[in-house]
Structures are given as C-alpha cells and as structure tokens.
Amino acid sequence: MPCTNTKSAKPLILFAGEGTHERFYGTAHGAYLSGIREAKRIIQINIMGNECTQFLTKRLADPSPSLVSYKRHGSLPKQSSPDIHPKDSILKPIKHKKGAPSVILSQYRKPTMIDNYMIIWLVSNLDENENNINYLKNMFNCFRVFTDIDEFFAFILDVNREEKVFLILSDVFAEKILSFIHKMCQVLVIYIISNMRSNNEEWIKQYDKIEGIFTNVESICKNVEDKVHLSENDILPNEILNSSQVIIQYLIEKILLYEMKYDENCKKDIINYAREQYPDELDIINDFEQNYLPSKAIWWYTRKCFVYHIINKAFQMQNLEMLIKVGFFIRDLHQQINESYVKNDKSDIKVVYRGQGISENDLKLIINKQQNLFTFTNFLWTTTDKNNSLRIAQSTKNSPNLFGVLFRIEICSSTRFISLERFSYYLNAKNEILFSIYSLFRITNIKEIEKNIWQIDLRLVNNEDSDDEQLKDYLQNLKNIEGETAWQQLGFYFIEINQYDKAEELYETLMKSNCLHHSKQLSLVSEQLGLINYKKNHSTNSLVYYKISLKHYLTYLAEDDSNLLPIYLNIGILGKKQKNYYESIKYFKCALNIVISCSPTD
C-alpha cells in the first residue's frame, strides 16, 4: 500500500520489490513486475492531477474495486392506455443524457486478439531463429516474440482471461516456468521446441497442455493451424431452421446482396472501424484501403485478416448493423463466387467435407430435428480432402465441451460455388471450396464414426428453383408479409413476431447507412419506430417518432389525407398518456375532421 499525504491524498512513498508482489515474491520477475506496477501508479498520479489522484488512491485501497461504469438510460415505466393503431425511420434516436465518471483513467493498450487467439514464442536467441520468427509472422496475424523472461511475464499476465494463447517455449525455458504457466487459463496449448529431442520426455506427461517436443517450427505451425482453424470453426454458426428463421434469413440475404446501395463511404466506415478494433493490422488495413477491388474479394477473405473476422463475428452475433456495415464486401464476395462459377461450370465435384467442433446441445438438436432445413449462416468454407476434415474433427477430443463433426455434403449440379485454387491468398488451396452465404441443406444421415466423433451427411438445397416442398411452403408465406421491399418486409415481420429490438436495430441501421432518401421511406420508418417504442413502453420516444413521421408525411400528403388518420390518432393517444390534453385534443380534432370528410353524406 502507498503511504499518502493526509491533506492531498497524494501518495508520498510507493513500495516496490519482490516482497511486495502478491504472487511472485522471492523471484526476479516478481521484483520486475512490482516496479512496473508502481511506475504506472506514478505516471497516473503526476499526469492526471488531484481529482484523479484521489479517485485512484481510493480505487487502489479497495480490495475488490469495481469497473468505472457509465449510467445508461432505462426503459420508461409501463402505462396502461388504448392501443396504438399500427399502420403500415431512421432518424437519430432521442438522446438521453448519460452520466459520466468523474475521471477517465489512461490505459496501457493491451494486445488485440483476432478471434481471441495469439501465438507467443519465448525464444532463447533472436539471431539464431530469425528465419523461423519471420515464418511465424507471415503465418499468423497475432504473433509476439520474447527473449526476456520478465518481459514475457509482464505481457502474458496482462492478457485477458477470455483470450487464448498458443505458447511456444524454447527448451531452455520450459522446465523453469511450466509449473506456473501451465495453470493459466489463457494458455490453451504449449509447444516445446528443441534442436534435439530429449531421450527422456517423461517429465512433460504431468502437463496435459503440452502438445509435445518439436524440432522445427513448420510442424508446430501445422498443429497450430489445425487448432486455430478448429477454434474459428467452433463459432461458425449453424442452425436448424423453422419457417420463421427461413423467412428472416431469406430477407436479410435480399437486403445485403440486392437492395442496399453501397458507395465509397461504406468502405471508409469499415476501414475506420477496423483501425479501432484491429490496431495490430494497420498495415493490412492501409493496403485494403488503397488496393481493394471487388474482383479481389475472395483473395482478401481467404487472407483471414480483419475483414474475415468482422464478417464471421457479425454472422455469429446476428448483428444486423455490422452485417450492413460490411455488406459491400459480402456482396462483392457473393458476386465473385457466382461469376467465377459461371465461367467454370464444368466442375465434376460432387462431394465436399467440413470438419469442426459443435456443442453437445447443438448435436442433440441436429439429431432430434433431422427433418428440418439446416444452414451455416455464413460463407461456407469446405474441402474435398476428407482426411484433413476428419483430422480437424478429431482434434476436438482435447476440448471437453465439444463433439467432433465431419460434415459430408452432396452438391447438386446447379449449386454455385468456387474452387479457391486460383483465387485464394494462400497457395495451397487446391482442395478448398467456398459457398456463398445462407446455403441450405437437408440432413440425410447421422452416425457416430468414432467415440465422440460424428458424421453428418447433408444434401445441398438450391433455394432459387428448389423442388423442396417444405422450403416452397416457407417462402410462400412471404406473400402475406406487408411491404414493397425486403427491408420493409423484414421490419414488419420482426414486429409481427414480437422481436421489437431486432426491428428497431434494422430501422436505425438503415437510417445510419443513409440509404433512405425519400420522404415516403423516412415517414414509414419513423412511424414504425413510433410503434416499436410504444410496444416497448417508451411512450416519450414513441410520441417523438410519430411526430417526425407526420412531418415527413406532410411533405407529400395534404393535412386531411385519409392516410394520416392513424398518425393523428396515435399522437393524440400518446399526448393523453402524458397528460398533455391541449395537444391531444388538437390531434384528435385532425383525426375527426378526416373521419367526417370521408363519411358519406345523408
């Protein structure tokens, strides 16, 4: 604990040394880390002033400090009232004044993880391993190398618990630090590299995270690639589809690929976002900004850099805002797959494979719902190499919560896909096949081929001119959904099935994307946002959106147009809820005038 000045609360004496470290007392790296701790404290005290100093001192004294939080606005209290009249937005939502902390602490930037994994090598000599280090840098975006054991500890202790580290240890360090490093939940796998295999490898058996002793970096890379590939595939979303999910998926696909109008600003937006989220890839991002062409979309996707991970996470989270933000690239990738298929439609590929891990619950759902449609809600990356896919599925045996799955996929003659041999960033892509988003399948067979390893046979369904009767019935329901465009239909459908948050996300994303230019579109979206906020008991927001909608309607409709009747009624009802009776009566009179003018005379 620091010794503080009682008048200013500013620390006068700060204590460092191995004896002050809570975990590494009696060690050199304990002394080193305690010095870093107190240096940070001094920097924060001298840079941020008295208010920050008092805050910081209190935080340091707190045995279990909480995070600095921002107060967020909650929903408005529920009120009983007549129903709002739905009819058939996106302006900026109402701004609530957010609370702010009294001080913002400066932070040392932690390593940015791509899909939450990093490769770290603690090596004894940089010069002797220069070629190997360059090889690893080219193979993996997130790679760090250390020669100093104290710097290594300072870095790895700052890695978040949720992140995954693939650790390579030169043999001179292994036995010294394994007893501690092995217990860290961040460390997923440990590789020991040695110029000569030891005759006695019995000692490593006590550490189950050790993958083995390796004599070259290439063999480690192959092992890491499989596990990273598995890690990425673990989160590749797949779904058993019911009627509602088929409709939503179909409409999202239409919006992303055909309805959205993308311009150069879309590319700028995603580049700015990437620079914030992926600071370790700035050179790649700059290259993308200067040299990206739609005809190179597959090359960029297979590079597995920032744009690949943004797309994967957007599909994984079903984040409509992010999907639309990166929609220009999704469209380019889809078009390149289609165009290249047309040019090379003589393919004799009939079966492809995919190995990955899935959870026990997902596996049970697939087994129990075999009659339903099945999809991977992303671009589907497969291979003609069955053995490699099986090996990836088998590697899940080291993951206690996963079952390995080998998907065997039959391709029909009209299916559009692309061989990556001539388009991939990597040269060894001869056997790899890429399908566009939302490919649909029928499950034809499921069997356990090894303990905890399952084979699932799929038959690809062409959703454009399908003979699948169930799919036809699902898509037939689209005719009953109101709306002239896919985004209008999707918004109406979200409201119909009570997914108000999704509808709100869609409308607000459309407004931010600046794709709504006409008053008719703005009036519709604003009106829908008014209805959504009413359904969510946000009466104040609802009233504002209905008034915005009315403003847009009046740019092309007369004040007594019958189409405005629901708007006047809804504004009147919401005004009454807020006890603004004068305004409420005003809008009820407007509604009454429309009713009278439309009524037949005696």
N, C-alpha and C positions, 0 to 999 in steps of 0.2 A: 504493500500500500504506500502511496506517496505521502510525504509529510507536507501539509498545506499551511498557508498563511491564513490565520483565522479571520482577518479583515477582508481579504480579497478572494479567498477560497482558491488562490493560485498556488499550485504545488511549488514548494521551495527545494525539496530534495526528492530525487527519484532514484529508486534502488534497482540495480541490475546485477546479474551474476547467476551462475548455475544454481545456487542455493535458493534463488527466488522463483525458479521455474516450477510450475505445479506438477509437471510430468517428467522432465528431463534433468532433474537435479543430479549433480555428480557427473555430468557429461559435458564435453566441449560444445556440442550443438545446443545444449540447454543454455549455456552461457551466451552463445551467439544469438539465439532466439530472444532471450530476455533483453539483450542490448537493442535488437530491432524493436521490441515492444516499447521500450522506454524512449527510443528515438522518435517513434511515431507519436508518442504522447507529447514530447517536447515540441515537435512540429505543429501539432494541433493546437497546443496552448499558445505558442508565440504567434501563429498566423491568425487565429480566429477570435482573439480578444476576450474581454472579461465575461460577456454573456455566455459565449461558447465554453469558456473555461469552467464556469460554474456548472453548466449543464454536463460537461464532460466529466468533471470530478464526481458529481452525483452518480453518473452512469457507471463510472469505474468502481465506486463504492458499493453499488448494488450487486449482491451476489448472483442474481438472475435477471439481468436487465432485459427489458422488452424492446422490440424494434420501435423506431420512430414511425408513427403511423399518421396517415392523412385522413381526416374526417371526411367521409363520403356521405352524400345526401341519401336518405332512405325514402321509402315509398310513402305517399300521403295516406292518412288514415282512411279506412273504408267508410263510405257513407251510403245510406240507402236512398234510392231515388228511382224515378221512372227509367226505363231502359232507353239508352241512346239508340237512335234509329240508324242502323247501318245502311250504307248505300254502296253504291258501287264504290312521298314527301321526303329530295329530302333537304329541308332547311335545317339550319343549325338547331339542335335541341336547346331547350331552355337551360341557361347556365345557372347553376347553383353555386353559391359562394362556398368554396371549400376551405376548411380550416388548414392551417399550415403549421409545421413545427416551428418552435422559436428559433431553431438554428439548424442548418444543414451541414452535417459533418462531411469533410472531404474524405474520399475513399481511395485507397490504392486499388487500381484496376486488377481484378482477378482474371485468370486465364479464361478466354472464351472457348467453350466447348462446342464442337459440331456434333449434333445428335448425342451430346453428353459423353463423348469419349475423347481420350487423349493418350498418345504414346509418349512415354518418358524413358529416356535412357540415361542411367548413371554409369558413365564410362570412365575408365582409368586414364586414358590418354587420347586427346583430341587428334593429334597429328597422325598417329598410327591408324586411326579409324575415320579419317576424313572422307574417303570414298563411301564407306558404309553410312556415315551420317548424311551425306548428300543423297544417297539412295533412299534413305528413310524420309528425308524431307520431300523428295519427289513423289513418294508413295502415299504419304499421309499429310493432310492439311494441318492437323493439330499434332505437332511433334515438338518436343523440347528435349534438350540435352544438357546434362550437368556433369562437371568433373569434381566439384567441391561438395562434400557430403553435407556440410552445414547449409549451404545454399539450397541443396536438394531438399533437406528437411524443411527449411523455411518456406519453400514453394509448395511442397506437397501437403503441408499442414493447412495451407490456405485454400485448398481445393474443396469445393462443396461436397457434402456427404452424398448428394444425389448423382454426382458425376462419376464416370467410370475411367479408371486408369489402367492401361496395359503397360506394365513396368518391365523394362529390360535392365538387368543388372550384370555388370562385368563381374567375373568370378571373384576378384579381389575384394569386392564389397559385400558379396552375397551373405556369407555366414555372419558378418558383423552386424547387419541391420535387419535380417529377415525376421527375427523374433518379434520385432516391433511392427515393421511394415506389413507383415502378414495379417495383422489384426485389423488393419484399416479397412473400413467398408468401401472406401473409394477404389481400392486396388482390386481389380477384377481378376487379372491373370498376371503371373510373374514368369519371365523368361530369364534364364541364366545363360550368358554367353561366355564361352571359354575357348581358347585356342586348342586345347586338348581336353577330350572327355576324361573326367576323373574315373579311375578304376573303382572308386568307392562312391557310389551315388546313393547309398542307403540313407544318408542324413537328410536328403530332400523329401523323403517319404513322409516325414512328420508335418510337412506343409502342403496342404491339399491344393493351394492356389498355384503352386509351381507346375508349369506345363512341361518342364524338362530342361536338360542342359543341351545347348545348341552350339555348334562350331561355326556357324555362318549366319549372317543377317538375313539372307534370302529365305531360308527355311522358317525363320521367325516371322518374316513378313507374310508368308503364305498362311501361317497359322493365325496371325492377327487379322488378315483379310477375311478369312472364313468367319472368325468370331465377330468382327465388326459388321460383316455382311449379315450375319445372323442377328446381331443387335439391331441393325436397321430393319431387317425383315420382321423381327418380333413386333414392331409397332406398325407395320404396314396394315392398314385397316382392311378387314374383310367382313362381310355381312351376309346374314340370311335375310332375304328381302320379303316383306309383305307388300300388299297393294299400295299402302301409303308411302313406303320407302321407295318403291319403284317410281311413283309419280314425282316425288321430290328429287330423286336422282336424275330423272329424265329432264325435268325443268331446269335444274342447275346446269346440266350439260348444255342445254339450248342457250341459256344465258351466257355462259362462259365462251362457247365456241361460235355462236352465231349472232347474238343480239347486241352484246356490248361493243361499243365503238372505242377502240383503243387508239391513242395518239402518243406522241413523243413524251408527253408528261407522265404517262403510265410508267415508262421505262425510268424516268427521273425519280419518280416516287419510290419504286422498288430499290433503286440504287441508293437513295438516301437512307431508306430503312435498313438495307444490308450493311451500310457503313456503320450504323449504330449497333447492330446486332452481331456483326461478324468482323470486328476490328482486326483480327489476325489474318483476314483475307483481303486486305485493302488493295494489294497488287492485282489480285484476280478480279476484284470489283472494278478497278480502273480499266483493266483490259476489256471487261464486259462492256463498260460504258463507251469505250472508244471503238470497239471492233465487232460488237454483236450484230449478227444478221439473222433474219428469220430462217434462212436456209441452213444455218448452223445450230439450230435449236437442239437437235439430238446430240451434237458434239458437246454442247455446254451442259446438257442434262447428265450425260454419262460421265462428265468430269467429276461429278459428285461434289461440287463446290456449293457455295451459298444458295444459289437458285434451286438446286436439287433439294436441299434441306428445307428451304422455305416452303416449297410445294408439298413435300412429304408431311411437314407439320401442319400445314393448312388443311390437308385432307384428313389427317389423323384427328385433328380437333374439330373438323367440320366447320371451320371458321370462314363464313361467307365473305367477310370483309377482306381477309387475306387472300382468299381464292380470287376475288375480283381484282385485288391489287396486283396479283401476279398473273392475271388472266391473259394478258397479251402473250406471255411466254407459253402458257398452257395451250392457247390457240395455235401459236406457231409450231409447237411440238406436234400437236394433233395433225395439222395440215401437212407437215413434212412426212409423218408416218403414212398418211393417206396418199400423198403424191408419189412417194417412193414405192408404195405397194403397187400403184397403177403401172409404174414404169417397169416393175419387176414382178409381174403377176404370174410368172411361170414356176413359182416355188413349189417344191414337192414335199415340203414339211407338213407332216400330218399330226405329230405328237410333240409337245414340249413339256418341260418339267420345271418345278419350282420347289426348293426346299426351304423350310422356315420353321420357327417355333410358334406355337399358339398356347394359350392358357387352357387349363382343364375345363373351365366353364364354356369357352368358345368351342372346344372339341365336342363337349356334350351337346351343345346347341346344334352343331352341324349334324351329329349323329341322329338327334331327335327330330330334326326338321329337314330331312333329306328331300322331301317333295317340293320344298320352296326353291325359288331362284337364289343364286349365290353370286356375289360380286367381290372384287377387290376395288375399293373406292380410291383408285389412284392409277397412274400408269403402271402397267403390269410388266415386270421385267422377268423373263424366263430364259431357259436354255434348252438346247437339245441334248445336253450331256446329263444323262440320268445319274451316273455315278457321282458326279460333283454335287448335284442337288441332294442326293441321298446322304452324302457326307456332311452337308450343311445341316440337314435334318437330324443326323446322328449326333452332331456337336451339342445339341440341346441336353444331352444326358448330364452335363455338368451344371445345368440350370434347374434347380429343384422345383420351380413353379411352371415349367414349360413341358409340353409334349412336342416331339418332333413330327413334322408332317411333310410327306412327299406328295405334292400335287402332280398328278398326271393329267394333262389337258389335251383333249382331242380338238383339232382345229377343222372347221368346215371350210369348204372351198371358197366361200365368199368373204371369209374373215379378213379384215385388213390388219396387217402387222408389218414389222420391218426387221430384217436381219441387221444387226449392228456392225457387221464385219467392216463395211466401208464408211460407216458414219460415226463410230464411237471415238471418244477421246483416247481410249486405251487400244493398243494394237492387237491384244489377244482376245478379241471379242467375236471370234469366228462363229461360235456356237450360240451366241446370245440373241434373243428375240424380244422385241418391245411391242406391247399393245397399247392402244390409247386408253383414256380414262373410262371408267364405268363399264368395262366388259362384263357381260352377263353369262352365267353358266348354269347348267343342270348337273347335280351330283348324281352320278350313275353307279358308284360303288364306293364302299368304305371298308377297309380291312386293316388289322394290325399286323405289320410285317416283321416287327421285332418288338421286344419289350419297350413300351412307351414310344414306339415309332409307328406312325400310321400312314397308309397310302390312301389318298382321296382322289378318285377318278372324276374328272369334270369333262363335260361336253359344252363347248362354247356355243352360245345362242346369238344369232345375228338379230339385233333388236330393230333393224330397219325394215326388213321384209321377212319377219320371223313366221315360222309355221307353229310356234309355241302358242297354244290356245290360251294358257293362263296369262302369258305376257300380253297377248292381244286384249284380253278382258281388262287387265290392269290399265293399259293405255287408253282403252275405250272410255274410261272414267274421266279422262282429261276433257272430254266434250262437255261435261257437266260443271266444269270449274269456270267461273266468270273471269273475263279478262281477254284483251286482244293480243297481248304479248306474253312470253314465258315468265317475265319478272312480275307482271300483273297477276298472272295465274298463281305463281308461287306464293306471292304475298297473300292473296285471297285464301289459298289453301292452308297456309300456316294459321291464319285466323280461324278458319273453319275447324281445324283440328286442335285449336286452343294452344298453339305454340306461339304465344304472343312475343316472346323475347326474340325468337328467330325472325318473325315478321318485321319487328322493329329493327333488328340488325340489318335485314335486307334493305329496307327502305332508307335507312340512314346511310348505308354504304353506297347506295345508288346516288344519293344526293352529294356525298363527298366526292364521288367519281366524276361529277359534273356531266353526267350523261343525260340528265333531264333538262331540256332546254325550252320546252313548250309549256305554256300555262296550263294546258289540259293535263299534262303529266304531273306538274307541280301541284295542281289542285287535287288530283286523285291521291297522290302520295301523302299530302298534308292531311287530307280527310281520313285516310286510313290510319295515320299516326294518331289522329284525334280519337278514333275508335279504339285503337290498341291501348292508349293511355287511360281511356275510360275503363276498359276491361281490367286494367292493372290497378284500378283505383287511384290513378294520378289525375285527379279532376282538374287541377290548375293547368298542367301540361295539356290535357285534352282540350280545354277551352281555348288555349292559345293556338293550338294546331288547327282547330276548326275555324278560328278567325283568319288564320293565314290561308287556309283553303278557300274561304269565302272571298278573300282579296284576289286570289288567282282566278277564281270562277268569274268574278265581275269584270275581268279584262276581256272576256269574250261572250258573256251572257248578260242579259238585261236583269235588272234588280227583281223583276217579278216573274222571272223564268221559273217554270214548274220544277226544273231540276234542282233549284235551290231550296225547295221545301224542307228536305231532311236537315240541311245545314242550319237553316233558321231555327228549326225545332230543337236541334241538339245544342246550339248556343244558348237558346232560351232555357232549356232544362239545366245546363251547367251553370248559367248565371243564377238560377233559382237555388241551386245547391249551395252556392257561395253567398246567398242572401243579398245578391245584387239585383234587387227586384226591379229597379228602374230599367236597367239594361235588359233584364229578362223579358219584361213586358214589351220593350221595343222590338225584340226579335220575334216574339210570339205574334205581334201585330203584322210583321212582314210575312210570317207563315200564314196567318189568317187571310191576308189580302190575296195570297196566291190561291188558297182554297176557294175563296169567294169568286175570284176571276175565272177559275176553272170549273166552277159548278154550273150545271145547266140552269137557264132561267125558266121561270114558270110560264 
